[in-house]
Amino acid sequence: MSLGQVIADLRRTVAELHGELTRYGLVMWTAGNVSARVPGEDLMVIKPSGVSYDELTAATMVVTDLHGELVEGDLAPSSDTAAHGYVYRHMPEVGGVVHTHSPYATAWAARGEPIPCVLTMMADEFGGDVPVGPFAMIGDDSIGRGIVDTLRDSRSPAVLMRNHGPFTVGPDARSAVKAAVMVEDVARTVHIAHQLGKPGDIGQDDIDRLHVRYQNVYGQA
């Protein structure tokens, strides 16, 4: 498949995945973004800045290099492009990055508090607590540095950037969107649990076993 066809397919995929963010109520207005690495190239496809979700199509997606410079497209790229690019440059295993302002996960980020691993599905997907990253200004790669520094020593595909919101990563963009959906779901459930009392802890050995099973056995071969 030619590079042009690969990019065209990724444009379509990334545009469609933005529809999942609205479907699950993870974004409001024009906030949030999905990006995908172009395999084998120092390029990514990402949402344009400030464009309504109902106006997003494959044609409106933009292609940049991993330093955020526009390569292909008629619109300015997302204000988080530098952060996404930093993640791709420093985490070669990552093929997709997602940012949302989903309300419950963002509430934990506002508190600067990790979401504790008190649910088996958290052990499955996140391998432990969902960690908190540092406060960082928007517009340069400061957020990207915080994401990488936080996730480097974590099994979690999600990080709550302090006073900002969740960023998620995955081997591809769809996996990163899945993590964004799941981090909001567990953020809500654990919040509700705290309203009822102190949630019960899960032992580290059990967390480890659950995570290994889910990552290696769950689903279809």
Order of alpha helices (4+ residues) and beta strands (2+ residues): alpha-beta-beta-beta-beta-alpha-beta-alpha-alpha-beta-alpha-beta-beta-alpha-alpha
